[in-house]
Amino acid sequence: MFKKILCGIDTGHRNGYVFKKSVASEYLLSCFISPFFFEINGQKIEGKSGTCIINRKGDSVVHGPISSDTQFANHWIWFDADDGEIEKLSLPLDTLIEVPDCDFFKNSIKTIISEELKNDEYSQKRISDEIFKMLVATKRAYYEKEDAVDSSMEKFHNVRVHIFNRCSEKWTLSRMAKLSGYSVSRFCSVYTTLFGKSPMDDLLDWRFEFAKRLLALKTYRVSEVAEMCGFSSVHYFSRFFTARTGISPKNYK
């Protein structure tokens, strides 16, 4: 059974207001309908409208507007649960979770408020069910995004391997993005998030590593290595390689 403690919808705050609670005695579910920041374990993270957080009991809760001359707004509910209920749900606590529909949370909290006013024999069960629905919706939004990231990772991994295997060819961002099915800007954003570097920087690093392997074989001329690794000219390759290693390609061992 889940129990409502306190809740609100469309709650706005004055410019610069920051909500702080040093130790939370209950759980807090917040659905933000404006940009905001969230702080956990001393780390400040910015979030956008349409993001939820479930703070665990015992947390220090801190959130507020992005800047001191703006305000934040949210739907929220402090709630508690019978022993083991939260653990059974395996919720992603203290995590920013983008949700598809903030109005879902608003309507659930409206129902909770209405049931509290009715206060008949069914009200506590209805309130518990609405809290449960919001928690499940938040958890599903989190794992659906995780599944999407896993799918993107596989797709982008295949694109990356394809490019690396053809590093001698001339690659542009447009050509790379076309392989992924994304726009150039979206491709660059997702690629950088997944691999920690831009597509072009990643390709250049791969060309450099591949060149080192080929040079170590002592089988190919420097000009051949430059061509096999996709460098536009042997002169550019020599300058690039020397700048990175302090050794010319000809003298690399």
N, C-alpha and C positions, 0 to 999 in steps of 0.2 A: 504494500500500500504506500502510495506517495501522498505527502501532505503539503498543502500550500501554506506558506508562512506570510508572504507579502508579495504583491505583484503590481505591475503598471504597464500601460500601453502608450505609445507615442510620447514618451516622457522626454521633454526638452529641458535644457539647462541653460543657465546664463553663460555668456561668452567666457571662455577660459576655465569653467568649472571642471574640477577633477574629482571623481568619486574615489574615496579611499576607505578601506576597512582593514584594519591591521590583522585581525583573525576572524575568519568567517565561521559562524557557528552552524550554518546550513549551507547547502549547495545553492549556486546561483546560475541560472540560465539567462543569458543576455542575447538578444537579437538586435544588432545595430542597424539603424536606418539612416546613418550618416557616416562619413569618415571618422575614424577615432584612433586612439592609441591604447594599447593594452600592455600592462607590465606584469611579468612573472619572474620570480627569482632574480630581480634586479635588471632583467632584460626588457627593453622597451621595443615593442613591435607595433607597426602601423597596420590598420585594417581598413577595409572599405565598406560602404553600405552593402547590406545583404550578407553580413558575416555574423556567425554565432560563436559563443564561448560558453562552456560549462565549467565553472570554477568549482573545485572540490572543497569540501568542508575542511576548515583549518587553514585555507589559503589566506595570504595577504592579497586583497583584491584592489587593484588600481586601474582605472581607465578614465579617459577624458578626450577632449578634442585634439585635433592635429596641431592647432596653433592657439595661442592665448586670445586671439581676436575672433575665434569661431566657437561654436557650440556643438555638442553631440546630442543625438536622440536615440532612444532604443525602446524595445519592448523587453520586459524582464520579469523574472519570477524567482524569489527565494523559496526553496522547497526542501523538505527532508524526506527520508525514506526509511522503511523498516529495514532491519539488519539484513544485509546480503543482497538487497534489491539492486543497488547500484553496481555491485561487483558482478552480478549475473548478467547485466547488460553490457559489460566491458566497454564503457563509454570512452571516447577520446577526450579526456579531461584536459583543461588548461591549454586548449589548442584552438587556433582560429579556423573556423569551418565555414566556407561559403555555402549558402543555402539558396535553393531556387526560388523560394517564395516566403518573404517575410510576413505577408498577410496571414499565412497559415498559423504562425505563432501568435499574431495579434488576435485572430479569431478564437484560438484555443484559450488564450488568457481572458478574452471577453466571456467565454462560456464559463470559465472558472469563477469569475466575478459574479456572473448571473446565478450560478449554482450556490455560491456562498450566501447570496441574498435569499434564495429560496429556502435553503437550509432544511430540506425535508429528508426523509429516510434514504433517498437515493443520492443526495448531493455529494457526500464524501467519496462515494464510488465514482461518480462522474468526474469529480475534480482529479482523483487519482488517475483515471483513464486519460484525461486530457494532458496531464503532466507526462504520463507514459508515452503518449502519442508524440509529444514534442521531443522527448529524448530519443525516441526511435527515429524520427525524421532527421534529427541532427546527426545521429550515428550513420544513417543511410547516406546522407549527403557527403559525409566524410569518406566513407568507403567507396562510394561511386566515383569520387574524385581520385582516390587512390587507384582504382581500377583503370581510370582514364589515363593516369600517369604511367601505369604499367604498360598499357597499350601503346602510348606514345613512345615509351622507352624502347619497346621492341621495334616499332616502325623506324625510329630515328637511329637505332643501332644498325639496322639493315642498310639504311641510307648511308651511314658513316662508313660501314664496311665496303659498300659499293664505291664510294668516292675514293677511299684509301687504296682499293685494289686497282683503281684507274688514276692514280695520282700523277701519271705522266701527261694526262689530258688537261686541256684548258678548262678550268672550273670558274663559274661565276655564281653569285648568290642566287640569281634567277634559275640557273640550271639545277642547283642543289635543291632549292625550294620546290621546284616542279616534281622532283622525285618523291617528296614528302606529301604533296597535295595541299600544302599550306601556302599562304601568301609569303612574300619575302620577309616582311617584318615579323610575322607570326613564327615563321620558321627559325629566324635568328634568335628570337626570344626563347622559344622552347629548347632549341639546341643548346644555347648558352646555359639555361637552367639545368639541363640534364647532364652536360659534360663539363661545365665549369669554364668554358672558353668559347669564343665566337667560332663559327664554322671555318672562316678563313684562317684564323690563328691556329685552330686545330689541324687543318690541312697542312699548314706551313710547318708545324711541329712534326707531323708525320713524315713529310718530305725530308726534313732534316735527319730524323732517325733512320729513315730508309737509306738516305745518302751515306750515312756513317757505315751502315752494314755493307753496302756495295763497295765503298772505298776500302774497307778492311779486307775484302776478298782479293784485292790487288789484281783483279781480272780486267777491269774496265778503265778506259781513259777518263779523265775528269770531265771532258765534254760529253762522253756517253752517260756518265752518272747524272750530270745536270739534266740531260734530255730525259732519261728514264724516270727521274724524280719530278719532272714537270716544271723545272726552272726555265724562265724565258730565254736566258742566255748563259753561257759559261762564265761570262764576266760577272753577272749578277750573282750567280751561284757561288763563285769564288769569294766575292766580297761578303756575302751573307754567311757562308760557312766559316770564314776567318773571323768575322765579328763574333760569332757564337762560341767558337772553340779556342781562338787565339792561334790557330794553326791553319795553314792553307790546305785545301783539299789534296794537293799534290804530296804534301808531307804528312798527311794523316796516317796513323798506323792503327 
